[in-house]
Amino acid sequence: MNAVLHLVNYAVNTGLIANCERIWALNTLLDVLKADALPDLELNENAGLAETLDILCDYAYEKGLIPENTVTYRDLFDTELMGRLTPRPAEVISRFETLYAESPKAATDWYYAFSQNVNYIRRERCAKDLRWKVDTAYGKMDISINLSKPEKDPKDIAAARNLPASNYPRCLLCAENEGYAGRVNHPARQNLRIVPITINEKPWFLQYSPYVYYNEHCICFNREHTPMKIERDTFAKLLDFVHQFPHYFVGSNADLPIVGGSILAHDHFQGGHYSFAMERAPIETEFTFPGFEDVSAGIVNWPMSVVRIAAMERERLIALADRILNVWRAYTDADAVIFAETEGVPHNTVTPIARMRHGKYELDLVLRNNLTTEEHPLGLYHPHTKLHHIKKENIGLIEVMGLAVLPARLKTELSAVADALVSGADLRTNELTEKHADWAEGFRGKYEITAENALEIVQKETGLVFAEVLEDAGVFKRDLAGKEAFLRFLAAV
């Protein structure tokens, strides 16, 4: 079948266009391809969307419509193709609102499938991510190696360097991305459709992450380009979101460098339909806050320092969360090496996560501190140096909850470690394995390692390292002194 007609059929079959729009769709695709008639591009009628778009991008490069045959330029081009087939925003909003009237879940089920069908979420790339689960002392954690985000080609980097500076859109989370054609240093978004929602009486938007680190990984973002800030209103916004979408959790990255997320300049949350290990972790020590006897509370059995509070009334949770935050912002405990500030630089904040559970509103407040020291210049409560062979990057919201997002380099490196353990090769003589040598030599004696189980063992031990990473990020350590320090803080609230 002809590739252009195949793409039209795909759009009809997935409900992006109506059957009566076939001729219009064909002609608008020919316009993108700068073709007067159907080009001779045949492919198997069972070909998927990715294969269809690849053939059309190959054609575009041959015809000079793409300046370089790189991932970035191909993405710009195939997104323009899909943008021509993506319904207008008003249609998407109308469909979402109609389904929401049936149920919030019906609306998000459709919107998630739609975001994949228009190729905003690239299914074939997300499928490349490596994922596995590991039993730890804190429950079964999720481990992933991120392979879905393509690396920049040197040609793209060079081209981006020569572009004039632009502040439109101001960042990747701004509403102005919807329908934007993109450029070599900013992704195309012609196939992005965002849904307006009201959060705490303010205009916000809902969309999905193009990288989908977990099921229905959504992003909820402020209409205004305003910095991240954890404050009383943050808790009100989070709880308002789960009130409207009770089948989703939602959380916010912290608002300070090191412990915050990658985009601190734009107020946003991340949520989705997924149960993380932290959600499943039980309260290990119950605690009652004076004046809030109607709010259940306690310390969660988790490597990081988590206070969980739950109540039937949102306002009660908001008030208690605000009190905990304000006390924590100003809290210093030198014996526990916790300082609210040094030389006027603030260090304390929280990573909050909201959900509905058994008809109650629930908030997890993860205590964070971004103090740096001479021994730990990247952060005292950050993965320590001995773990950097696995994880050196900041610990944001997703990882706080128990899902490791590990760098792509580990796909090759962990396989090389597994091969070396089987063959008995010297781990220190291979550049792929030398940084992992101390770690691998430390666990190799625990197992009878074979060619069949080596990679599984390496992956298990990687998960155990991630649990240590989270322990490093915990401000109150998992020992008697740490527990006593945690209780001192709670008593101060």
C-alpha positions in Angstrom: 0.0 0.0 0.0 1.1 3.6 -0.6 2.7 5.1 2.5 0.7 8.3 2.3 -2.6 6.5 1.9 -1.6 4.1 4.7 -1.2 7.2 7.0 -4.6 8.4 6.0 -6.1 5.0 6.8 -4.3 5.1 10.2 -5.9 8.4 11.0 -9.4 7.2 10.1 -9.0 3.9 12.0 -7.8 5.7 15.2 -10.5 8.3 15.0 -8.3 11.2 14.3 -10.2 12.1 11.2 -13.6 11.1 9.9 -14.0 8.9 6.8 -15.4 11.8 4.9 -12.1 13.7 5.4 -9.9 11.3 3.5 -9.4 13.5 0.4 -8.7 16.6 2.5 -6.2 14.5 4.6 -4.4 13.2 1.5 -4.0 16.6 0.1 -2.8 18.2 3.3 -0.1 15.5 3.6 0.9 16.0 0.0 1.3 19.7 0.8 3.8 18.8 3.6 5.6 16.5 1.2 5.7 19.2 -1.5 4.2 16.6 -4.0 1.7 17.2 -6.7 0.5 13.6 -6.7 1.1 10.4 -4.7 4.8 9.6 -4.5 5.8 6.0 -5.3 6.2 4.9 -1.7 5.0 1.3 -1.1 5.0 -0.5 2.2 3.4 -3.5 3.8 -0.3 -2.9 4.6 0.4 -4.2 8.1 3.2 -1.7 8.8 2.9 0.3 12.0 2.9 4.1 12.4 6.6 4.3 13.1 7.5 2.4 9.9 5.2 4.5 7.9 6.6 7.8 9.2 10.2 6.5 8.6 9.5 5.9 4.9 8.0 9.4 4.6 11.0 10.9 6.3 13.4 9.0 4.1 11.5 10.5 1.1 11.6 14.0 2.6 15.4 13.7 3.0 15.9 12.5 -0.5 13.9 15.4 -1.8 15.8 18.0 0.3 12.8 18.7 2.6 15.0 17.7 5.6 18.4 19.4 5.7 20.1 16.6 7.7 19.0 13.0 8.2 19.1 13.2 12.0 16.6 12.3 14.6 15.9 15.9 15.4 15.1 16.9 11.8 13.1 13.7 11.2 11.1 14.4 14.3 10.4 18.0 13.2 9.1 16.6 9.9 7.0 13.7 11.0 5.4 15.8 13.7 4.3 18.2 11.0 2.8 15.3 9.2 0.9 14.1 12.3 -0.1 17.7 13.1 -2.0 17.9 9.8 -4.1 14.9 11.0 -4.5 16.0 14.7 -8.0 17.4 15.5 -8.2 21.1 16.4 -8.0 22.0 20.2 -11.7 22.8 20.5 -12.6 19.3 19.2 -10.3 17.6 21.7 -11.5 19.8 24.6 -15.1 19.1 23.7 -14.5 15.3 23.6 -12.6 15.4 26.9 -15.4 17.4 28.7 -18.1 15.1 27.3 -16.3 12.0 28.6 -15.5 13.7 31.9 -19.2 14.1 32.4 -19.5 10.3 32.3 -16.4 9.8 34.5 -13.0 11.3 35.0 -11.4 7.9 34.2 -13.3 7.7 30.8 -11.9 11.2 29.9 -8.3 10.3 30.8 -8.5 6.9 29.2 -9.5 8.5 25.9 -7.0 11.4 26.2 -4.1 9.0 26.9 -4.9 6.8 23.9 -5.3 10.0 21.8 -1.9 11.3 22.8 -0.4 8.1 21.6 -2.4 7.9 18.4 -1.2 11.3 17.3 2.3 10.2 18.0 2.9 12.8 20.7 3.7 9.9 22.9 5.9 7.8 20.6 5.0 4.2 21.5 7.9 2.6 19.7 10.5 4.7 21.6 8.9 4.2 25.0 9.0 0.5 24.3 12.8 0.7 24.1 13.1 1.6 27.8 14.4 -1.2 30.0 12.2 -1.9 33.0 12.3 -4.4 35.9 11.3 -4.7 39.5 13.5 -5.5 42.5 12.5 -6.6 46.0 14.1 -4.3 48.6 13.8 -3.8 52.3 11.1 -1.2 51.4 9.1 -3.3 49.0 9.2 -3.9 45.3 10.8 -0.9 43.5 10.7 -0.1 39.8 14.0 0.3 37.9 14.2 1.7 34.4 16.9 2.7 32.0 15.8 5.6 29.9 16.3 4.9 26.2 13.2 6.7 24.8 14.8 10.2 24.8 17.0 10.3 21.7 20.5 11.8 22.0 21.3 15.0 20.1 23.4 14.5 16.9 26.5 16.8 16.7 25.0 18.3 13.5 21.9 19.3 15.4 23.9 20.8 18.2 25.9 22.8 15.7 22.8 24.0 14.0 21.2 25.0 17.2 24.2 27.0 18.2 23.8 29.1 15.1 20.1 29.9 15.7 19.2 33.4 17.1 18.1 33.4 20.7 14.3 32.9 21.2 12.1 33.0 24.2 9.0 31.7 22.5 7.8 29.4 23.9 9.5 30.4 27.1 9.9 26.8 28.2 8.8 23.3 27.3 5.8 23.5 29.7 4.3 26.7 28.4 0.8 26.6 26.8 2.3 28.3 23.8 3.8 24.9 22.8 0.5 23.7 21.6 0.7 23.5 17.8 4.2 25.0 17.6 6.2 24.0 14.6 9.4 23.7 16.5 13.0 24.3 15.5 16.3 22.4 15.8 16.6 23.5 19.5 12.9 23.2 20.4 10.7 20.1 19.7 7.8 20.4 17.3 4.4 20.3 19.0 1.9 20.4 16.1 0.4 17.2 17.5 0.2 18.4 21.1 -3.3 19.1 22.4 -3.7 20.4 26.0 -6.8 20.3 28.1 -7.8 23.3 30.3 -8.6 22.5 33.9 -9.2 24.8 36.9 -7.0 24.1 39.9 -7.6 26.0 43.1 -9.7 28.5 41.1 -6.8 29.2 38.7 -6.4 28.3 35.0 -4.1 25.3 34.5 -3.7 22.7 31.7 -3.4 18.9 31.5 -1.3 16.9 29.1 0.8 13.7 29.1 4.6 13.4 29.2 6.0 12.3 25.8 8.4 9.9 27.6 5.9 8.0 29.8 8.0 6.9 32.7 5.0 5.1 34.1 1.3 4.4 33.2 -0.6 7.6 32.1 2.3 9.8 33.1 0.6 13.2 33.0 1.8 16.8 33.5 -0.5 19.4 35.1 0.9 22.9 34.6 0.1 26.5 35.4 -1.2 28.8 32.6 1.3 31.4 33.7 5.1 30.9 33.3 5.7 31.3 37.0 8.4 29.6 39.2 7.9 26.4 41.2 7.1 27.3 44.8 6.1 24.9 47.6 3.6 26.8 49.9 0.2 26.4 51.4 -1.5 26.9 48.0 0.6 24.0 46.6 -1.2 21.5 48.9 -4.6 23.0 48.0 -3.8 22.6 44.3 -2.6 19.0 44.7 -5.7 18.0 46.7 -8.0 19.8 44.2 -6.5 17.8 41.4 -7.1 14.4 43.0 -10.6 15.6 44.0 -11.2 16.1 40.2 -9.3 13.0 39.2 -9.5 10.6 42.1 -8.0 7.7 40.1 -4.7 9.6 39.7 -2.0 10.5 42.1 -0.3 13.9 41.7 2.9 15.3 43.1 5.2 18.2 42.9 9.0 18.4 42.7 10.6 20.4 45.4 11.4 24.1 44.8 15.1 24.2 45.5 18.1 23.3 43.3 19.6 19.7 43.8 16.4 18.4 45.4 14.1 20.0 42.8 13.1 18.9 39.3 14.6 19.8 36.0 12.2 22.6 35.2 12.0 24.9 38.2 11.0 27.9 36.2 7.4 26.8 35.5 5.0 25.7 38.2 3.8 22.2 37.4 2.9 18.8 38.8 3.3 15.3 37.6 0.6 12.6 38.1 -0.8 9.5 36.6 -2.5 6.2 37.1 0.2 4.2 38.8 0.9 2.7 42.2 4.5 3.4 43.3 6.4 1.5 46.0 6.1 4.5 48.4 2.4 4.5 48.1 2.3 0.8 49.1 4.8 1.4 52.0 3.0 1.3 55.4 3.2 3.8 58.3 5.8 2.4 60.7 5.3 4.9 63.5 2.0 6.6 64.1 2.0 10.2 65.4 -0.7 12.6 66.5 -0.2 16.3 65.9 -1.8 18.4 68.7 -4.9 20.2 67.4 -5.1 17.8 64.5 -6.4 14.7 66.3 -8.8 14.1 63.4 -5.9 13.7 61.0 -4.2 10.3 60.9 -0.4 10.7 60.6 2.9 8.9 60.9 6.3 8.1 59.6 6.4 5.9 56.5 8.6 2.9 56.2 10.6 4.4 53.4 14.3 5.1 52.8 13.6 8.8 52.5 12.0 10.8 55.3 8.3 10.8 54.7 5.4 12.1 56.9 2.0 10.8 55.7 -1.2 12.6 56.7 -4.7 11.7 55.8 -8.2 13.1 56.5 -11.7 13.3 55.1 -11.6 17.1 55.0 -9.2 18.8 52.5 -8.8 21.9 54.6 -7.6 20.0 57.6 -4.8 18.4 55.5 -3.9 21.8 53.9 -3.6 23.4 57.4 -1.5 20.6 58.8 0.7 20.3 55.8 1.3 24.1 55.8 2.3 23.9 59.5 4.7 21.0 58.9 6.2 22.9 55.9 6.7 26.2 57.8 8.3 24.4 60.8 10.6 22.4 58.5 11.7 25.5 56.5 13.1 27.0 59.7 14.2 23.8 61.3 17.8 23.2 62.4 19.2 20.1 64.2 23.0 20.3 64.3 23.2 16.8 65.8 21.4 15.4 62.8 23.4 17.7 60.4 20.3 19.5 59.3 20.5 23.2 58.8 17.7 25.4 57.7 20.2 27.8 56.0 23.9 28.6 55.7 25.1 32.0 54.9 21.6 33.1 54.1 21.0 30.2 51.6 17.8 28.2 52.5 18.1 24.4 52.5 14.8 22.9 53.7 11.7 22.1 51.6 9.4 19.2 50.8 8.4 17.0 47.9 4.6 16.6 48.3 2.5 13.8 46.8 -1.4 13.6 47.0 -3.8 10.8 46.4 -7.2 9.5 47.3 -7.3 6.3 49.4 -10.4 4.6 50.9 -12.4 7.8 50.4 -9.8 10.0 52.3 -7.4 12.6 51.0 -3.8 11.6 51.6 -0.6 13.6 51.5 2.9 12.3 51.7 5.4 15.1 52.6 9.0 14.0 51.8 11.4 16.2 53.8 14.2 17.5 51.6 17.5 19.4 52.3 20.0 20.6 49.7 23.0 21.3 52.0 26.4 20.7 50.3 29.6 19.9 52.1 33.3 19.7 51.2 33.0 15.9 51.3 29.7 15.9 49.3 29.8 18.9 47.0 26.8 17.7 45.0 24.7 17.5 48.1 24.8 15.8 51.5 21.3 14.4 50.9 22.1 13.3 47.4 23.5 10.0 46.0 26.9 9.7 47.5 30.1 9.2 45.4 30.3 5.5 45.8 26.9 5.1 44.1 27.6 7.5 41.2 28.6 4.6 38.9 24.8 3.8 38.9 23.1 7.1 39.8 24.7 10.6 40.0 21.7 12.7 38.9 19.3 14.6 41.2 16.5 12.7 42.9 13.2 14.2 41.8 9.6 13.3 42.4 9.4 10.1 40.4 12.5 8.6 42.0 11.4 9.8 45.5 8.4 7.5 45.0 10.5 4.5 44.1 11.0 4.4 40.4 14.6 4.8 39.3 15.2 6.5 36.0 18.7 5.5 35.2 21.0 6.8 32.4 21.1 5.1 29.0 24.8 4.3 29.4 23.8 1.5 31.9 22.2 -0.6 29.2 25.7 -1.4 27.7 27.6 -1.2 31.0 25.4 -3.6 33.0 25.5 -6.1 30.2 29.3 -5.8 30.1 29.4 -6.4 33.9 27.2 -9.5 33.6 29.5 -10.9 30.8 32.6 -10.3 32.8 31.1 -12.0 35.9 30.4 -15.1 33.7 33.7 -15.2 31.9 35.8 -14.2 34.9 37.3 -11.2 33.0 39.1 -8.5 34.9 36.4 -5.8 35.5 39.1 -3.1 35.9 40.6 -3.4 32.5 37.5 -2.6 30.5 36.3 1.0 30.3 32.7 -0.2 30.4 33.1 -2.1 33.6 35.9 -0.4 35.5 33.7 2.1 37.3 31.5 -0.8 38.5 34.4 -3.1 39.6 34.2 -2.5 43.4 30.5 -2.9 43.4 30.4 -6.1 41.2 33.3 -7.7 43.1 31.4 -7.0 46.3 28.4 -9.1 45.4 29.8 -11.8 43.0 30.5 -14.1 46.0 26.8 -14.1 47.0 25.7 -16.0 43.9 26.3 -19.0 41.7 26.6 -16.9 38.5 25.9 -18.4 35.1 25.4 -17.1 31.6 21.6 -17.6 32.2 21.3 -15.6 35.4 24.1 -13.1 35.3 22.2 -10.1 33.9 19.2 -10.8 36.2 21.6 -10.8 39.2 23.2 -7.5 38.0 19.8 -5.9 37.6 18.8 -7.1 41.1 21.9 -5.6 42.6 21.3 -2.4 40.6 17.9 -2.1 42.3 19.5 -2.5 45.7 21.9 0.3 44.9 18.8 2.5 44.1 17.5 1.8 47.6 20.8 3.0 48.9 20.5 6.1 46.7 17.2 6.9 48.4 18.7 6.3 51.8 21.4 8.8 51.0 18.7 11.3 50.0 16.8 10.8 53.3 17.4 13.6 55.8 16.8 11.4 58.9 18.8 8.2 58.6 17.4 4.7 59.0 19.0 4.0 62.4 18.1 4.7 66.0 19.7 8.1 66.1 17.9 9.1 62.8 14.5 7.9 64.2 15.0 9.9 67.4 15.9 13.0 65.3 12.8 12.5 63.1 10.6 12.3 66.2 12.2 15.5 67.6 11.2 17.3 64.4 7.6 16.0 64.6 7.4 17.1 68.2 8.5 20.6 67.1 5.6 20.8 64.8 
